[in-house]
Amino acid sequence: MATETDSSRRTQRSTTGGGTSATPTPRPKGAAADGPSHGKDTGGRGGGHLIGTYGLLVLTVLLFLIFSLALPDTFPTLDNISSILSNQSIPAMLALGAMIPIVTGKFDLSVGYGLGFAHVLAMQLIVNNGWPWPLACVVVIVGGGIIGVFNGLLVEFAKIDSFIATLGTGSVLYAFTGWITDGARIVPGPKGLPPAFTDLYDSKFLGLPVPAFYVLGLAVLLWLLLERLPLGRYLYVIGSNARAADLVGIPTRRYGIYAFAGSGIVVGCAGVLLAAQQQIGNPSVGMDYLLPAFVGALLGSTAIKPGRANAGGTVVAVAILAIGLAGIQQLGAEFWATNLFNGGTLLLAVGLAGYSARRRLRAGATASRTSLSQPPSSPDPTSEGESAPRPPSATAG
């Protein structure tokens, strides 16, 4: 009897107006995610993202305008722009080379020593050994790649920290540089270097120095490799979490060696360009480029793709460094101002890079907590087919 009573009551409720209140009204999908407060947060994050992405680029333009107003007769001229592009081409190439291992979370401190060794080796082969300059350039670039592979083997298989391994390799390269030159400069004979070799640095294209186009081409190539090909995605995954990369089947050791090899090849190219610029072999010139290279690579990780090293951000960082150095030098700064500027900018770059990385991690953690805290949406009875009962009003009549 109790069962019959309960059944009759349920039937009565389904045939009266109370059935409408008893049946839960399905909530529209995505209603919880479209609230007013969420919209405000999204706008804030969007504005912060734009500032983080393009803020350094805007600062570069503003800095150029400031120096142009302060030095209207010398700074905003074509000659000055050409000089900046030419003088900063080698630091830019070295910064792009140092950026590649940074993508994987490693550092190559041998880039400065490698640059000095590469340009001295090129001068030795061309001047003292009488090699054709194209063959000498190929040997130097391939040698840079071999040095990079050696660095990768030390880091990935010998498990030596990248700071220690590359610093040791750099010291060995500096010793080789001194052995080749015997501590003296390599000076060409009366005929000088082949004009085709020096034209690698001295020539112009479209009214601008050719080295600027080398930097542009290298930046585009690295952008394609890192942003559009699986190689770059693997390198970024390794830099983000090497253990997770191992678990998903990425050969982290192999790709780590690839990163150091790429850095070595770029350093070899920069060494050839430095030899064409200096036109002498100076055994101590490479170390002057180490600090600007890392300033550009680390500061570049705060722009375009904030929180990770990238080619576009590195080019922007080198541009702001070049404009700043040229401006303070034309304003009559002392000789020590260059080192002060580079050192202070390096500290700022490291701080901003760390802040960007922490901000990115916090944003990811917040998104994860938000997705976990949201209750699953109620099933829509009209979209479930026969698995869900239809409301009484749908069957009335």
Secondary structure, DSSP 8 states (H G I E B T S, - for coil): -HHHHHHHHHHHHHHSTHHHHHS-----TTSGGG-HHHHHHHHHHHHHHHHHHHHHHHHHHHHHHHHHHHSTTTTTSHHHHHHHHHHTHHHHHHHHHHHHHHHTT---TTHHHHHHHHHHHHHIIIIIS---HHHHHHHHHHHHHHHHHHHHHHHHTS---HHHHHHHHHHHHHHHHHHHHTTS-B---TT-S-HHHHHHHH-EETTEEHHHHHHHHHHHHHHHHHHSSHHHHHHHHHHH-HHHHHHTT--HHHHHHHHHHHHHHHHHHHHHHHHHHH-SB-TT-GGGGHHHHHHHHHHHTTSSSTTS--HHHHHHHHHHHHHHHHHHHHTT--TTHHHHHHHHHHHHHHHHHHHHHHHHHHHHHHHHHHHHHS------GGGSGGGS---HHHH--
